[in-house]
């Protein structure tokens, strides 16, 4: 399966929806994206979407108190 097919097979979220999932404000999602900390799917130069797996991975990487698994 190529990356284009993978993107089409997953649910994409807007900045506002991603903010709701992460329990932060949309401006925080914007800032995390600009800093390169949160990956995006760029549909056009101005339209970006977020994959659920990327949001979950972002949260998992920043969860404290849980030992990392290799």
mmCIF file as Biopython writes it, N, C-alpha, C and O atoms, coordinates in Angstrom:
data_model
#
loop_
_atom_site.group_PDB
_atom_site.id
_atom_site.type_symbol
_atom_site.label_atom_id
_atom_site.label_alt_id
_atom_site.label_comp_id
_atom_site.label_asym_id
_atom_site.label_entity_id
_atom_site.label_seq_id
_atom_site.pdbx_PDB_ins_code
_atom_site.Cartn_x
_atom_site.Cartn_y
_atom_site.Cartn_z
_atom_site.occupancy
_atom_site.B_iso_or_equiv
_atom_site.auth_seq_id
_atom_site.auth_asym_id
_atom_site.pdbx_PDB_model_num
ATOM 1   N N  . UNK A ? 1  ? 0.854   -1.178 0.000  1.0 0.0 1  A 1 
ATOM 2   C CA . UNK A ? 1  ? 0.000   0.000  0.000  1.0 0.0 1  A 1 
ATOM 3   C C  . UNK A ? 1  ? 0.899   1.240  0.000  1.0 0.0 1  A 1 
ATOM 4   O O  . UNK A ? 1  ? 1.788   1.358  0.843  1.0 0.0 1  A 1 
ATOM 5   N N  . UNK A ? 2  ? 0.675   2.151  -0.929 1.0 0.0 2  A 1 
ATOM 6   C CA . UNK A ? 2  ? 1.510   3.345  -0.971 1.0 0.0 2  A 1 
ATOM 7   C C  . UNK A ? 2  ? 0.968   4.415  -0.030 1.0 0.0 2  A 1 
ATOM 8   O O  . UNK A ? 2  ? -0.131  4.274  0.507  1.0 0.0 2  A 1 
ATOM 9   N N  . UNK A ? 3  ? 1.736   5.486  0.170  1.0 0.0 3  A 1 
ATOM 10  C CA . UNK A ? 3  ? 1.355   6.501  1.155  1.0 0.0 3  A 1 
ATOM 11  C C  . UNK A ? 3  ? 0.071   7.235  0.757  1.0 0.0 3  A 1 
ATOM 12  O O  . UNK A ? 3  ? -0.698  7.633  1.633  1.0 0.0 3  A 1 
ATOM 13  N N  . UNK A ? 4  ? -0.176  7.421  -0.528 1.0 0.0 4  A 1 
ATOM 14  C CA . UNK A ? 4  ? -1.408  8.085  -0.955 1.0 0.0 4  A 1 
ATOM 15  C C  . UNK A ? 4  ? -2.628  7.242  -0.581 1.0 0.0 4  A 1 
ATOM 16  O O  . UNK A ? 4  ? -3.645  7.783  -0.147 1.0 0.0 4  A 1 
ATOM 17  N N  . UNK A ? 5  ? -2.534  5.956  -0.745 1.0 0.0 5  A 1 
ATOM 18  C CA . UNK A ? 5  ? -3.629  5.063  -0.374 1.0 0.0 5  A 1 
ATOM 19  C C  . UNK A ? 5  ? -3.827  5.043  1.134  1.0 0.0 5  A 1 
ATOM 20  O O  . UNK A ? 5  ? -4.963  5.006  1.607  1.0 0.0 5  A 1 
ATOM 21  N N  . UNK A ? 6  ? -2.735  5.068  1.895  1.0 0.0 6  A 1 
ATOM 22  C CA . UNK A ? 6  ? -2.825  5.098  3.353  1.0 0.0 6  A 1 
ATOM 23  C C  . UNK A ? 6  ? -3.565  6.342  3.827  1.0 0.0 6  A 1 
ATOM 24  O O  . UNK A ? 6  ? -4.391  6.270  4.737  1.0 0.0 6  A 1 
ATOM 25  N N  . UNK A ? 7  ? -3.271  7.471  3.215  1.0 0.0 7  A 1 
ATOM 26  C CA . UNK A ? 7  ? -3.930  8.718  3.591  1.0 0.0 7  A 1 
ATOM 27  C C  . UNK A ? 7  ? -5.420  8.631  3.293  1.0 0.0 7  A 1 
ATOM 28  O O  . UNK A ? 7  ? -6.240  9.096  4.085  1.0 0.0 7  A 1 
ATOM 29  N N  . UNK A ? 8  ? -5.771  8.048  2.172  1.0 0.0 8  A 1 
ATOM 30  C CA . UNK A ? 8  ? -7.173  7.945  1.803  1.0 0.0 8  A 1 
ATOM 31  C C  . UNK A ? 8  ? -7.930  6.966  2.692  1.0 0.0 8  A 1 
ATOM 32  O O  . UNK A ? 8  ? -9.146  7.084  2.847  1.0 0.0 8  A 1 
ATOM 33  N N  . UNK A ? 9  ? -7.224  6.001  3.278  1.0 0.0 9  A 1 
ATOM 34  C CA . UNK A ? 9  ? -7.848  4.996  4.129  1.0 0.0 9  A 1 
ATOM 35  C C  . UNK A ? 9  ? -8.025  5.453  5.576  1.0 0.0 9  A 1 
ATOM 36  O O  . UNK A ? 9  ? -8.623  4.727  6.371  1.0 0.0 9  A 1 
ATOM 37  N N  . UNK A ? 10 ? -7.527  6.629  5.940  1.0 0.0 10 A 1 
ATOM 38  C CA . UNK A ? 10 ? -7.618  7.067  7.328  1.0 0.0 10 A 1 
ATOM 39  C C  . UNK A ? 10 ? -8.521  8.297  7.431  1.0 0.0 10 A 1 
ATOM 40  O O  . UNK A ? 10 ? -8.750  9.012  6.456  1.0 0.0 10 A 1 
ATOM 41  N N  . UNK A ? 11 ? -9.015  8.512  8.626  1.0 0.0 11 A 1 
ATOM 42  C CA . UNK A ? 11 ? -9.857  9.682  8.875  1.0 0.0 11 A 1 
ATOM 43  C C  . UNK A ? 11 ? -8.964  10.894 9.073  1.0 0.0 11 A 1 
ATOM 44  O O  . UNK A ? 11 ? -7.957  10.824 9.777  1.0 0.0 11 A 1 
ATOM 45  N N  . UNK A ? 12 ? -9.333  11.995 8.457  1.0 0.0 12 A 1 
ATOM 46  C CA . UNK A ? 12 ? -8.587  13.231 8.579  1.0 0.0 12 A 1 
ATOM 47  C C  . UNK A ? 12 ? -9.399  14.234 9.395  1.0 0.0 12 A 1 
ATOM 48  O O  . UNK A ? 12 ? -10.623 14.300 9.284  1.0 0.0 12 A 1 
ATOM 49  N N  . UNK A ? 13 ? -8.700  15.007 10.209 1.0 0.0 13 A 1 
ATOM 50  C CA . UNK A ? 13 ? -9.349  15.965 11.103 1.0 0.0 13 A 1 
ATOM 51  C C  . UNK A ? 13 ? -8.881  17.384 10.808 1.0 0.0 13 A 1 
ATOM 52  O O  . UNK A ? 13 ? -7.729  17.603 10.432 1.0 0.0 13 A 1 
ATOM 53  N N  . UNK A ? 14 ? -9.780  18.341 10.983 1.0 0.0 14 A 1 
ATOM 54  C CA . UNK A ? 14 ? -9.437  19.748 10.837 1.0 0.0 14 A 1 
ATOM 55  C C  . UNK A ? 14 ? -8.631  20.196 12.049 1.0 0.0 14 A 1 
ATOM 56  O O  . UNK A ? 14 ? -8.475  19.443 13.011 1.0 0.0 14 A 1 
ATOM 57  N N  . UNK A ? 15 ? -8.125  21.412 12.001 1.0 0.0 15 A 1 
ATOM 58  C CA . UNK A ? 15 ? -7.377  21.963 13.124 1.0 0.0 15 A 1 
ATOM 59  C C  . UNK A ? 15 ? -8.247  22.019 14.380 1.0 0.0 15 A 1 
ATOM 60  O O  . UNK A ? 15 ? -7.779  21.702 15.474 1.0 0.0 15 A 1 
ATOM 61  N N  . UNK A ? 16 ? -9.486  22.413 14.229 1.0 0.0 16 A 1 
ATOM 62  C CA . UNK A ? 16 ? -10.398 22.499 15.377 1.0 0.0 16 A 1 
ATOM 63  C C  . UNK A ? 16 ? -10.689 21.117 15.945 1.0 0.0 16 A 1 
ATOM 64  O O  . UNK A ? 16 ? -10.705 20.935 17.162 1.0 0.0 16 A 1 
ATOM 65  N N  . UNK A ? 17 ? -10.917 20.144 15.071 1.0 0.0 17 A 1 
ATOM 66  C CA . UNK A ? 17 ? -11.169 18.770 15.533 1.0 0.0 17 A 1 
ATOM 67  C C  . UNK A ? 17 ? -9.933  18.187 16.219 1.0 0.0 17 A 1 
ATOM 68  O O  . UNK A ? 17 ? -10.047 17.510 17.241 1.0 0.0 17 A 1 
ATOM 69  N N  . UNK A ? 18 ? -8.756  18.451 15.654 1.0 0.0 18 A 1 
ATOM 70  C CA . UNK A ? 18 ? -7.512  17.980 16.264 1.0 0.0 18 A 1 
ATOM 71  C C  . UNK A ? 18 ? -7.336  18.607 17.646 1.0 0.0 18 A 1 
ATOM 72  O O  . UNK A ? 18 ? -6.901  17.939 18.584 1.0 0.0 18 A 1 
ATOM 73  N N  . UNK A ? 19 ? -7.670  19.876 17.768 1.0 0.0 19 A 1 
ATOM 74  C CA . UNK A ? 19 ? -7.574  20.553 19.059 1.0 0.0 19 A 1 
ATOM 75  C C  . UNK A ? 19 ? -8.511  19.906 20.081 1.0 0.0 19 A 1 
ATOM 76  O O  . UNK A ? 19 ? -8.143  19.738 21.243 1.0 0.0 19 A 1 
ATOM 77  N N  . UNK A ? 20 ? -9.704  19.549 19.653 1.0 0.0 20 A 1 
ATOM 78  C CA . UNK A ? 20 ? -10.647 18.884 20.555 1.0 0.0 20 A 1 
ATOM 79  C C  . UNK A ? 20 ? -10.118 17.518 20.995 1.0 0.0 20 A 1 
ATOM 80  O O  . UNK A ? 20 ? -10.250 17.150 22.162 1.0 0.0 20 A 1 
ATOM 81  N N  . UNK A ? 21 ? -9.530  16.780 20.083 1.0 0.0 21 A 1 
ATOM 82  C CA . UNK A ? 21 ? -8.975  15.469 20.407 1.0 0.0 21 A 1 
ATOM 83  C C  . UNK A ? 21 ? -7.827  15.611 21.410 1.0 0.0 21 A 1 
ATOM 84  O O  . UNK A ? 21 ? -7.715  14.818 22.345 1.0 0.0 21 A 1 
ATOM 85  N N  . UNK A ? 22 ? -6.979  16.617 21.213 1.0 0.0 22 A 1 
ATOM 86  C CA . UNK A ? 22 ? -5.832  16.826 22.096 1.0 0.0 22 A 1 
ATOM 87  C C  . UNK A ? 22 ? -6.191  17.625 23.355 1.0 0.0 22 A 1 
ATOM 88  O O  . UNK A ? 22 ? -5.365  17.762 24.258 1.0 0.0 22 A 1 
ATOM 89  N N  . UNK A ? 23 ? -7.403  18.145 23.415 1.0 0.0 23 A 1 
ATOM 90  C CA . UNK A ? 23 ? -7.865  18.960 24.551 1.0 0.0 23 A 1 
ATOM 91  C C  . UNK A ? 23 ? -7.020  20.219 24.726 1.0 0.0 23 A 1 
ATOM 92  O O  . UNK A ? 23 ? -6.625  20.575 25.836 1.0 0.0 23 A 1 
ATOM 93  N N  . UNK A ? 24 ? -6.755  20.880 23.602 1.0 0.0 24 A 1 
ATOM 94  C CA . UNK A ? 24 ? -6.028  22.149 23.599 1.0 0.0 24 A 1 
ATOM 95  C C  . UNK A ? 24 ? -6.779  23.116 22.679 1.0 0.0 24 A 1 
ATOM 96  O O  . UNK A ? 24 ? -7.733  22.722 22.008 1.0 0.0 24 A 1 
ATOM 97  N N  . UNK A ? 25 ? -6.356  24.359 22.650 1.0 0.0 25 A 1 
ATOM 98  C CA . UNK A ? 25 ? -7.009  25.309 21.752 1.0 0.0 25 A 1 
ATOM 99  C C  . UNK A ? 25 ? -6.440  25.167 20.334 1.0 0.0 25 A 1 
ATOM 100 O O  . UNK A ? 25 ? -5.314  24.700 20.164 1.0 0.0 25 A 1 
ATOM 101 N N  . UNK A ? 26 ? -7.209  25.564 19.325 1.0 0.0 26 A 1 
ATOM 102 C CA . UNK A ? 26 ? -6.738  25.446 17.938 1.0 0.0 26 A 1 
ATOM 103 C C  . UNK A ? 26 ? -5.420  26.174 17.681 1.0 0.0 26 A 1 
ATOM 104 O O  . UNK A ? 26 ? -4.626  25.726 16.853 1.0 0.0 26 A 1 
ATOM 105 N N  . UNK A ? 27 ? -5.174  27.275 18.365 1.0 0.0 27 A 1 
ATOM 106 C CA . UNK A ? 27 ? -3.916  28.016 18.197 1.0 0.0 27 A 1 
ATOM 107 C C  . UNK A ? 27 ? -2.722  27.152 18.619 1.0 0.0 27 A 1 
ATOM 108 O O  . UNK A ? 27 ? -1.650  27.244 18.021 1.0 0.0 27 A 1 
ATOM 109 N N  . UNK A ? 28 ? -2.904  26.322 19.639 1.0 0.0 28 A 1 
ATOM 110 C CA . UNK A ? 28 ? -1.838  25.420 20.073 1.0 0.0 28 A 1 
ATOM 111 C C  . UNK A ? 28 ? -1.532  24.395 18.985 1.0 0.0 28 A 1 
ATOM 112 O O  . UNK A ? 28 ? -0.367  24.093 18.726 1.0 0.0 28 A 1 
ATOM 113 N N  . UNK A ? 29 ? -2.558  23.868 18.358 1.0 0.0 29 A 1 
ATOM 114 C CA . UNK A ? 29 ? -2.362  22.918 17.252 1.0 0.0 29 A 1 
ATOM 115 C C  . UNK A ? 29 ? -1.604  23.615 16.123 1.0 0.0 29 A 1 
ATOM 116 O O  . UNK A ? 29 ? -0.681  23.043 15.544 1.0 0.0 29 A 1 
ATOM 117 N N  . UNK A ? 30 ? -1.993  24.839 15.814 1.0 0.0 30 A 1 
ATOM 118 C CA . UNK A ? 30 ? -1.311  25.628 14.780 1.0 0.0 30 A 1 
ATOM 119 C C  . UNK A ? 30 ? 0.171   25.800 15.133 1.0 0.0 30 A 1 
ATOM 120 O O  . UNK A ? 30 ? 1.041   25.603 14.285 1.0 0.0 30 A 1 
ATOM 121 N N  . UNK A ? 31 ? 0.450   26.164 16.374 1.0 0.0 31 A 1 
ATOM 122 C CA . UNK A ? 31 ? 1.834   26.381 16.801 1.0 0.0 31 A 1 
ATOM 123 C C  . UNK A ? 31 ? 2.645   25.089 16.761 1.0 0.0 31 A 1 
ATOM 124 O O  . UNK A ? 31 ? 3.798   25.099 16.330 1.0 0.0 31 A 1 
ATOM 125 N N  . UNK A ? 32 ? 2.059   23.984 17.203 1.0 0.0 32 A 1 
ATOM 126 C CA . UNK A ? 32 ? 2.750   22.695 17.159 1.0 0.0 32 A 1 
ATOM 127 C C  . UNK A ? 32 ? 3.070   22.298 15.718 1.0 0.0 32 A 1 
ATOM 128 O O  . UNK A ? 32 ? 4.124   21.725 15.440 1.0 0.0 32 A 1 
ATOM 129 N N  . UNK A ? 33 ? 2.157   22.604 14.816 1.0 0.0 33 A 1 
ATOM 130 C CA . UNK A ? 33 ? 2.369   22.311 13.395 1.0 0.0 33 A 1 
ATOM 131 C C  . UNK A ? 33 ? 3.510   23.153 12.840 1.0 0.0 33 A 1 
ATOM 132 O O  . UNK A ? 33 ? 4.384   22.638 12.143 1.0 0.0 33 A 1 
ATOM 133 N N  . UNK A ? 34 ? 3.504   24.428 13.145 1.0 0.0 34 A 1 
ATOM 134 C CA . UNK A ? 34 ? 4.566   25.327 12.654 1.0 0.0 34 A 1 
ATOM 135 C C  . UNK A ? 34 ? 5.933   24.945 13.196 1.0 0.0 34 A 1 
ATOM 136 O O  . UNK A ? 34 ? 6.945   25.124 12.519 1.0 0.0 34 A 1 
ATOM 137 N N  . UNK A ? 35 ? 5.965   24.416 14.418 1.0 0.0 35 A 1 
ATOM 138 C CA . UNK A ? 35 ? 7.230   23.996 15.037 1.0 0.0 35 A 1 
ATOM 139 C C  . UNK A ? 35 ? 7.694   22.641 14.510 1.0 0.0 35 A 1 
ATOM 140 O O  . UNK A ? 35 ? 8.798   22.199 14.828 1.0 0.0 35 A 1 
ATOM 141 N N  . UNK A ? 36 ? 6.860   21.979 13.707 1.0 0.0 36 A 1 
ATOM 142 C CA . UNK A ? 36 ? 7.216   20.684 13.154 1.0 0.0 36 A 1 
ATOM 143 C C  . UNK A ? 36 ? 7.009   19.530 14.128 1.0 0.0 36 A 1 
ATOM 144 O O  . UNK A ? 36 ? 7.509   18.430 13.896 1.0 0.0 36 A 1 
ATOM 145 N N  . UNK A ? 37 ? 6.279   19.768 15.216 1.0 0.0 37 A 1 
ATOM 146 C CA . UNK A ? 37 ? 6.048   18.738 16.223 1.0 0.0 37 A 1 
ATOM 147 C C  . UNK A ? 37 ? 4.826   17.883 15.925 1.0 0.0 37 A 1 
ATOM 148 O O  . UNK A ? 37 ? 4.694   16.777 16.450 1.0 0.0 37 A 1 
ATOM 149 N N  . UNK A ? 38 ? 3.942   18.388 15.092 1.0 0.0 38 A 1 
ATOM 150 C CA . UNK A ? 38 ? 2.711   17.680 14.766 1.0 0.0 38 A 1 
ATOM 151 C C  . UNK A ? 38 ? 2.608   17.542 13.248 1.0 0.0 38 A 1 
ATOM 152 O O  . UNK A ? 38 ? 2.438   18.542 12.551 1.0 0.0 38 A 1 
ATOM 153 N N  . UNK A ? 39 ? 2.711   16.314 12.723 1.0 0.0 39 A 1 
ATOM 154 C CA . UNK A ? 39 ? 2.658   16.116 11.270 1.0 0.0 39 A 1 
ATOM 155 C C  . UNK A ? 39 ? 1.277   16.434 10.696 1.0 0.0 39 A 1 
ATOM 156 O O  . UNK A ? 39 ? 0.261   16.274 11.371 1.0 0.0 39 A 1 
ATOM 157 N N  . UNK A ? 40 ? 1.256   16.879 9.461  1.0 0.0 40 A 1 
ATOM 158 C CA . UNK A ? 40 ? 0.001   17.211 8.795  1.0 0.0 40 A 1 
ATOM 159 C C  . UNK A ? 40 ? -0.053  16.573 7.413  1.0 0.0 40 A 1 
ATOM 160 O O  . UNK A ? 40 ? 0.967   16.203 6.831  1.0 0.0 40 A 1 
ATOM 161 N N  . UNK A ? 41 ? -1.272  16.459 6.910  1.0 0.0 41 A 1 
ATOM 162 C CA . UNK A ? 41 ? -1.514  16.113 5.515  1.0 0.0 41 A 1 
ATOM 163 C C  . UNK A ? 41 ? -1.898  17.429 4.843  1.0 0.0 41 A 1 
ATOM 164 O O  . UNK A ? 41 ? -2.932  18.014 5.166  1.0 0.0 41 A 1 
ATOM 165 N N  . UNK A ? 42 ? -1.080  17.888 3.923  1.0 0.0 42 A 1 
ATOM 166 C CA . UNK A ? 42 ? -1.324  19.179 3.272  1.0 0.0 42 A 1 
ATOM 167 C C  . UNK A ? 42 ? -2.113  18.940 1.992  1.0 0.0 42 A 1 
ATOM 168 O O  . UNK A ? 42 ? -1.585  18.408 1.016  1.0 0.0 42 A 1 
ATOM 169 N N  . UNK A ? 43 ? -3.389  19.339 2.005  1.0 0.0 43 A 1 
ATOM 170 C CA . UNK A ? 43 ? -4.258  19.160 0.843  1.0 0.0 43 A 1 
ATOM 171 C C  . UNK A ? 43 ? -4.024  20.244 -0.193 1.0 0.0 43 A 1 
ATOM 172 O O  . UNK A ? 43 ? -4.026  19.977 -1.395 1.0 0.0 43 A 1 
ATOM 173 N N  . UNK A ? 44 ? -3.824  21.457 0.273  1.0 0.0 44 A 1 
ATOM 174 C CA . UNK A ? 44 ? -3.425  22.588 -0.578 1.0 0.0 44 A 1 
ATOM 175 C C  . UNK A ? 44 ? -2.426  23.387 0.244  1.0 0.0 44 A 1 
ATOM 176 O O  . UNK A ? 44 ? -2.069  22.986 1.352  1.0 0.0 44 A 1 
ATOM 177 N N  . UNK A ? 45 ? -1.978  24.505 -0.286 1.0 0.0 45 A 1 
ATOM 178 C CA . UNK A ? 45 ? -1.017  25.314 0.462  1.0 0.0 45 A 1 
ATOM 179 C C  . UNK A ? 45 ? -1.615  25.822 1.773  1.0 0.0 45 A 1 
ATOM 180 O O  . UNK A ? 45 ? -0.892  26.004 2.752  1.0 0.0 45 A 1 
ATOM 181 N N  . UNK A ? 46 ? -2.927  26.051 1.798  1.0 0.0 46 A 1 
ATOM 182 C CA . UNK A ? 46 ? -3.570  26.598 2.991  1.0 0.0 46 A 1 
ATOM 183 C C  . UNK A ? 46 ? -4.397  25.592 3.778  1.0 0.0 46 A 1 
ATOM 184 O O  . UNK A ? 46 ? -4.738  25.849 4.933  1.0 0.0 46 A 1 
ATOM 185 N N  . UNK A ? 47 ? -4.724  24.466 3.186  1.0 0.0 47 A 1 
ATOM 186 C CA . UNK A ? 47 ? -5.596  23.500 3.857  1.0 0.0 47 A 1 
ATOM 187 C C  . UNK A ? 47 ? -4.777  22.309 4.337  1.0 0.0 47 A 1 
ATOM 188 O O  . UNK A ? 47 ? -4.147  21.609 3.544  1.0 0.0 47 A 1 
ATOM 189 N N  . UNK A ? 48 ? -4.797  22.094 5.658  1.0 0.0 48 A 1 
ATOM 190 C CA . UNK A ? 48 ? -4.095  20.948 6.240  1.0 0.0 48 A 1 
ATOM 191 C C  . UNK A ? 48 ? -5.091  20.123 7.045  1.0 0.0 48 A 1 
ATOM 192 O O  . UNK A ? 48 ? -6.097  20.634 7.537  1.0 0.0 48 A 1 
ATOM 193 N N  . UNK A ? 49 ? -4.790  18.851 7.164  1.0 0.0 49 A 1 
ATOM 194 C CA . UNK A ? 49 ? -5.595  17.940 7.972  1.0 0.0 49 A 1 
ATOM 195 C C  . UNK A ? 49 ? -4.639  17.098 8.808  1.0 0.0 49 A 1 
ATOM 196 O O  . UNK A ? 49 ? -3.452  16.977 8.503  1.0 0.0 49 A 1 
ATOM 197 N N  . UNK A ? 50 ? -5.188  16.526 9.857  1.0 0.0 50 A 1 
ATOM 198 C CA . UNK A ? 50 ? -4.405  15.745 10.810 1.0 0.0 50 A 1 
ATOM 199 C C  . UNK A ? 50 ? -4.935  14.319 10.848 1.0 0.0 50 A 1 
ATOM 200 O O  . UNK A ? 50 ? -6.145  14.096 10.884 1.0 0.0 50 A 1 
ATOM 201 N N  . UNK A ? 51 ? -4.006  13.343 10.839 1.0 0.0 51 A 1 
ATOM 202 C CA . UNK A ? 51 ? -4.400  11.938 10.936 1.0 0.0 51 A 1 
ATOM 203 C C  . UNK A ? 51 ? -4.533  11.558 12.403 1.0 0.0 51 A 1 
ATOM 204 O O  . UNK A ? 51 ? -3.751  12.005 13.241 1.0 0.0 51 A 1 
ATOM 205 N N  . UNK A ? 52 ? -5.525  10.734 12.707 1.0 0.0 52 A 1 
ATOM 206 C CA . UNK A ? 52 ? -5.761  10.283 14.079 1.0 0.0 52 A 1 
ATOM 207 C C  . UNK A ? 52 ? -4.524  9.590  14.648 1.0 0.0 52 A 1 
ATOM 208 O O  . UNK A ? 52 ? -4.165  9.810  15.805 1.0 0.0 52 A 1 
ATOM 209 N N  . UNK A ? 53 ? -3.880  8.765  13.848 1.0 0.0 53 A 1 
ATOM 210 C CA . UNK A ? 53 ? -2.687  8.048  14.307 1.0 0.0 53 A 1 
ATOM 211 C C  . UNK A ? 53 ? -1.579  9.023  14.714 1.0 0.0 53 A 1 
ATOM 212 O O  . UNK A ? 53 ? -0.863  8.775  15.684 1.0 0.0 53 A 1 
ATOM 213 N N  . UNK A ? 54 ? -1.436  10.123 13.983 1.0 0.0 54 A 1 
ATOM 214 C CA . UNK A ? 54 ? -0.419  11.124 14.322 1.0 0.0 54 A 1 
ATOM 215 C C  . UNK A ? 54 ? -0.768  11.838 15.627 1.0 0.0 54 A 1 
ATOM 216 O O  . UNK A ? 54 ? 0.114   12.131 16.434 1.0 0.0 54 A 1 
ATOM 217 N N  . UNK A ? 55 ? -2.050  12.118 15.832 1.0 0.0 55 A 1 
ATOM 218 C CA . UNK A ? 55 ? -2.481  12.759 17.070 1.0 0.0 55 A 1 
ATOM 219 C C  . UNK A ? 55 ? -2.249  11.820 18.260 1.0 0.0 55 A 1 
ATOM 220 O O  . UNK A ? 55 ? -1.801  12.253 19.322 1.0 0.0 55 A 1 
ATOM 221 N N  . UNK A ? 56 ? -2.553  10.547 18.073 1.0 0.0 56 A 1 
ATOM 222 C CA . UNK A ? 56 ? -2.340  9.567  19.137 1.0 0.0 56 A 1 
ATOM 223 C C  . UNK A ? 56 ? -0.853  9.387  19.425 1.0 0.0 56 A 1 
ATOM 224 O O  . UNK A ? 56 ? -0.458  9.284  20.587 1.0 0.0 56 A 1 
ATOM 225 N N  . UNK A ? 57 ? -0.031  9.347  18.389 1.0 0.0 57 A 1 
ATOM 226 C CA . UNK A ? 57 ? 1.411   9.207  18.575 1.0 0.0 57 A 1 
ATOM 227 C C  . UNK A ? 57 ? 1.984   10.427 19.292 1.0 0.0 57 A 1 
ATOM 228 O O  . UNK A ? 57 ? 2.850   10.290 20.156 1.0 0.0 57 A 1 
ATOM 229 N N  . UNK A ? 58 ? 1.508   11.604 18.939 1.0 0.0 58 A 1 
ATOM 230 C CA . UNK A ? 58 ? 1.948   12.834 19.596 1.0 0.0 58 A 1 
ATOM 231 C C  . UNK A ? 58 ? 1.640   12.768 21.085 1.0 0.0 58 A 1 
ATOM 232 O O  . UNK A ? 58 ? 2.488   13.106 21.911 1.0 0.0 58 A 1 
ATOM 233 N N  . UNK A ? 59 ? 0.438   12.336 21.433 1.0 0.0 59 A 1 
ATOM 234 C CA . UNK A ? 59 ? 0.038   12.225 22.837 1.0 0.0 59 A 1 
ATOM 235 C C  . UNK A ? 59 ? 0.867   11.158 23.550 1.0 0.0 59 A 1 
ATOM 236 O O  . UNK A ? 59 ? 1.322   11.370 24.673 1.0 0.0 59 A 1 
ATOM 237 N N  . UNK A ? 60 ? 1.059   10.032 22.909 1.0 0.0 60 A 1 
ATOM 238 C CA . UNK A ? 60 ? 1.802   8.927  23.523 1.0 0.0 60 A 1 
ATOM 239 C C  . UNK A ? 60 ? 3.253   9.327  23.807 1.0 0.0 60 A 1 
ATOM 240 O O  . UNK A ? 60 ? 3.803   8.970  24.849 1.0 0.0 60 A 1 
ATOM 241 N N  . UNK A ? 61 ? 3.871   10.066 22.881 1.0 0.0 61 A 1 
ATOM 242 C CA . UNK A ? 61 ? 5.256   10.498 23.057 1.0 0.0 61 A 1 
ATOM 243 C C  . UNK A ? 61 ? 5.405   11.437 24.253 1.0 0.0 61 A 1 
ATOM 244 O O  . UNK A ? 61 ? 6.480   11.534 24.843 1.0 0.0 61 A 1 
ATOM 245 N N  . UNK A ? 62 ? 4.339   12.115 24.599 1.0 0.0 62 A 1 
ATOM 246 C CA . UNK A ? 62 ? 4.422   13.115 25.662 1.0 0.0 62 A 1 
ATOM 247 C C  . UNK A ? 62 ? 3.758   12.670 26.969 1.0 0.0 62 A 1 
ATOM 248 O O  . UNK A ? 62 ? 3.622   13.461 27.902 1.0 0.0 62 A 1 
ATOM 249 N N  . UNK A ? 63 ? 3.351   11.409 27.027 1.0 0.0 63 A 1 
ATOM 250 C CA . UNK A ? 63 ? 2.750   10.874 28.230 1.0 0.0 63 A 1 
ATOM 251 C C  . UNK A ? 63 ? 3.853   10.528 29.231 1.0 0.0 63 A 1 
ATOM 252 O O  . UNK A ? 63 ? 4.767   9.760  28.928 1.0 0.0 63 A 1 
ATOM 253 N N  . UNK A ? 64 ? 3.751   11.102 30.417 1.0 0.0 64 A 1 
ATOM 254 C CA . UNK A ? 64 ? 4.765   10.869 31.450 1.0 0.0 64 A 1 
ATOM 255 C C  . UNK A ? 64 ? 4.343   9.741  32.366 1.0 0.0 64 A 1 
ATOM 256 O O  . UNK A ? 64 ? 3.154   9.481  32.553 1.0 0.0 64 A 1 
ATOM 257 N N  . UNK A ? 65 ? 5.332   9.077  32.932 1.0 0.0 65 A 1 
ATOM 258 C CA . UNK A ? 65 ? 5.054   8.037  33.909 1.0 0.0 65 A 1 
ATOM 259 C C  . UNK A ? 65 ? 4.838   6.662  33.317 1.0 0.0 65 A 1 
ATOM 260 O O  . UNK A ? 65 ? 4.662   5.695  34.058 1.0 0.0 65 A 1 
ATOM 261 N N  . UNK A ? 66 ? 4.848   6.551  31.995 1.0 0.0 66 A 1 
ATOM 262 C CA . UNK A ? 66 ? 4.685   5.257  31.340 1.0 0.0 66 A 1 
ATOM 263 C C  . UNK A ? 66 ? 6.009   4.937  30.638 1.0 0.0 66 A 1 
ATOM 264 O O  . UNK A ? 66 ? 6.451   5.696  29.775 1.0 0.0 66 A 1 
ATOM 265 N N  . UNK A ? 67 ? 6.640   3.821  31.001 1.0 0.0 67 A 1 
ATOM 266 C CA . UNK A ? 67 ? 7.917   3.493  30.376 1.0 0.0 67 A 1 
ATOM 267 C C  . UNK A ? 67 ? 7.774   3.297  28.868 1.0 0.0 67 A 1 
ATOM 268 O O  . UNK A ? 67 ? 6.806   2.699  28.398 1.0 0.0 67 A 1 
ATOM 269 N N  . UNK A ? 68 ? 8.744   3.805  28.123 1.0 0.0 68 A 1 
ATOM 270 C CA . UNK A ? 68 ? 8.737   3.652  26.665 1.0 0.0 68 A 1 
ATOM 271 C C  . UNK A ? 68 ? 9.050   2.212  26.306 1.0 0.0 68 A 1 
ATOM 272 O O  . UNK A ? 68 ? 9.903   1.581  26.930 1.0 0.0 68 A 1 
ATOM 273 N N  . UNK A ? 69 ? 8.358   1.691  25.297 1.0 0.0 69 A 1 
ATOM 274 C CA . UNK A ? 69 ? 8.634   0.339  24.826 1.0 0.0 69 A 1 
ATOM 275 C C  . UNK A ? 69 ? 9.435   0.411  23.549 1.0 0.0 69 A 1 
ATOM 276 O O  . UNK A ? 69 ? 9.246   1.323  22.744 1.0 0.0 69 A 1 
ATOM 277 N N  . UNK A ? 70 ? 10.309  -0.519 23.359 1.0 0.0 70 A 1 
ATOM 278 C CA . UNK A ? 70 ? 11.179  -0.503 22.168 1.0 0.0 70 A 1 
ATOM 279 C C  . UNK A ? 70 ? 10.567  -1.194 21.014 1.0 0.0 70 A 1 
ATOM 280 O O  . UNK A ? 70 ? 11.173  -1.265 19.945 1.0 0.0 70 A 1 
#
